[in-house]
Every structure is written in structure tokens, then in C-alpha cells.
Amino acid sequence: MVSRIAGFAAGGAAAFVVLFAMAAGGETLNDALRSHRLKTSQALRVDRNVIRTSGGTTYQELEASNEGLYVKIEISSPVTHDRAMNYAKAQYAMIADLYGPQPIPYSGQITNQTECPKDRRPERLDVQILGIKTEVLVANGTERHTFGVWEDDLIKTKGAFGVVFDENEKSLLEFKVFQSSAGYRRENATGFFESLSRR
């Protein structure tokens, strides 16, 4: 099922946005990555595929999974190298900040902040994504595949986050790869990144 929504702004300049929402009946991640000339050796089915265009840039949000992995990919194209680097820097900082000192909603007798223990802060890895050495953050996550938790009762997943600029396609690729915290294996997360290649 594909649905399209088009909107126009009134006035002198018209803005055009098209949104494709696809219920992925049998679509594989390789099917969805084909238009970006990318592929993976991992077998993942697409659960969500949304494409929108704004200001000359196309944004695609993909969610794919198999029995062990949940992968979220956001692709923006075309983008400049500078825009991609600024975005990546901000995203890495945002995730790292989730595990820094946080205000708590009430003032305790000792402190009004809480802080993630050092052993539960994101781990930094260097991983090859499309042949590019890329920093990947590995951090605890929730059952809804979001980062920013460190309490035992909230940790349900472990996720790996990475951003890479594909110079060939002028595309910014943002990846979040989650596994259950109980079944987490670093090589599964890094293996997904390293399985990506150009067609």
C-alpha cells in the first residue's frame, strides 16, 4: 500500500512536499536501498519506508528488522559535505549528552542532577561503513529503540549509532542498529555496518 500526500503553500513561493508511506509487504532492505545504489549482505525485511522531498532534498526513513536486529536508516540527498559534517557532529554530541549530567524533576537533599555511571556511557568504535572509517557510538537503549537510559530496569536494547557521508551519491546516511540487551553481540552491530556496499 502506498499513499501520497502533496501540499502547496499559498503566496509567492510554492513549497511542494511529497510523502510516500509504504507498508512493506515483503520488501527487503536491499529493495529499499536500490535507488541509492547501496546493498547489504544481511537479510532484513522493511517494516517502514517513508520518503519526503523538501527544498530540493529528498529524505528517506527506513526501518527494517530480522530476528536479531532492528535497523533505522535515514538518508538525505543531495547534501553538501559541510552540511553533512555539521549534522553528524550535532547528532553525535546529542547522543553523548543523553548520558551526561541530567536535571531531575525534584530537588533532593544532596543534588538536583543525576549522571550516568562511566561504565554505562556510550562506547566509541571505529567501523568501516562503505569503506570509510566512521566513529560509531554503542549505547544502552529502551524497548522502543531510543537512546539515553542507564538504569537496569529501563535498559532493554543496545544500539549502535553512526553517520557517514557518501561522497559518490552526495548522501548523508544515518544509522541506528539495535539488538536486545540480553542477546547483544558487538559483531552483529559492526557486521551490519561493514556489510553495506555500493552496487
QUIRA-V198385 format. One record per residue. RES is the residue in one letter. D_CENTER is the distance of its C-alpha to the mean C-alpha in Angstrom with 2 decimals. Layout:
res=(RES	RES)
d_center=(D_CENTER	D_CENTER)
This chain:
res=(M	V	S	R	I	A	G	F	A	A	G	G	A	A	A	F	V	V	L	F	A	M	A	A	G	G	E	T	L	N	D	A	L	R	S	H	R	L	K	T	S	Q	A	L	R	V	D	R	N	V	I	R	T	S	G	G	T	T	Y	Q	E	L	E	A	S	N	E	G	L	Y	V	K	I	E	I	S	S	P	V	T	H	D	R	A	M	N	Y	A	K	A	Q	Y	A	M	I	A	D	L	Y	G	P	Q	P	I	P	Y	S	G	Q	I	T	N	Q	T	E	C	P	K	D	R	R	P	E	R	L	D	V	Q	I	L	G	I	K	T	E	V	L	V	A	N	G	T	E	R	H	T	F	G	V	W	E	D	D	L	I	K	T	K	G	A	F	G	V	V	F	D	E	N	E	K	S	L	L	E	F	K	V	F	Q	S	S	A	G	Y	R	R	E	N	A	T	G	F	F	E	S	L	S	R	R)
d_center=(24.15	22.93	23.45	23.72	24.12	25.69	26.62	29.06	29.91	33.62	35.43	35.73	32.21	30.52	26.77	25.40	22.21	21.61	19.20	18.97	17.96	18.55	19.43	18.72	22.10	21.84	19.27	17.55	14.29	16.75	18.40	15.38	14.58	18.31	18.52	16.29	18.60	16.07	16.57	15.83	18.63	16.85	18.03	15.38	16.33	14.40	14.49	13.25	13.33	13.78	15.03	16.57	18.57	19.65	21.79	21.70	17.93	16.16	12.70	11.27	8.79	8.96	9.08	11.23	13.19	16.39	18.61	16.76	13.02	10.41	7.42	4.80	4.81	5.89	9.16	11.83	15.30	17.76	16.94	19.17	18.59	19.45	17.10	14.15	15.41	16.03	12.60	11.09	13.94	13.42	9.81	11.09	14.18	12.76	11.18	14.45	16.51	15.45	17.51	20.37	23.47	22.98	25.82	27.21	28.80	32.29	34.38	35.41	38.57	36.87	33.60	31.42	28.19	26.26	24.37	22.15	24.33	23.74	23.24	20.21	18.34	15.26	16.47	15.87	16.01	16.69	15.29	16.17	13.56	15.77	18.57	17.15	17.31	13.99	13.51	11.12	11.26	12.16	12.87	14.35	12.79	14.46	15.37	13.13	9.96	9.91	10.79	14.23	16.87	19.56	22.41	23.36	23.71	20.20	18.34	17.53	14.45	13.18	9.61	8.66	6.27	7.18	7.86	10.83	13.41	15.23	18.71	20.30	18.41	17.72	14.05	11.02	8.11	4.64	3.43	3.56	7.19	9.72	13.50	16.40	17.74	21.11	20.15	17.67	18.44	16.89	17.92	15.90	12.56	13.99	15.70	12.74	11.72	15.43	16.06	14.44	17.34	18.89	21.35)
